Amino acid sequence: MNVASILNEKGREVTTASPEMSLAEAAKTLDDKRIGAVVVTDAAGAIRGVLSERDITRCIARRGAAALQETVESAMTADVVTASPSDKIDSVMGLMTDRRIRHLPVVEDGRLAGIISIGDVVKRKIAAAEAEAEAMKSYISTG
């Protein structure tokens, strides 16, 4: 199983934000869309960063409520780690665990092609384990 299989199942829609957007606007977007992160892109669509709920919370903790008037660029994670559709689920899970990343933009042919979360990855791993267990039960019962 690879990243493309996750995107094919969940969809490739990605909510983005501009670097100039305020943190308050970004927080509202996260709440409205019921998502945990947005990909920050410039006018040409290039990835500039990722802004998560955690980034906003840390910014508020450090600078108080006034931080909500600051820009997305001031709080986003600029060192973006990405995946490609061909990446295997196990390698992506290891990467996300090692780097403590909960949202991973997917890039294909130099363009943003989707986003996956650690929840998406875990869900697919559990489904694969359950399918394997069911296949083993079926094999044993027919043997």
Secondary structure by P-SEA (a helix, b strand, c coil): ccaaaaaaacccbbbbbcccccaaaaaaaaaaacccbbbbbcccccccccccaaaaaaaaaaccccccccccccccccccccccccccaaaaaaaaaaacccbbbbbccccccccccaaaaaaaaaaaaaaaaaaaaaaaaac
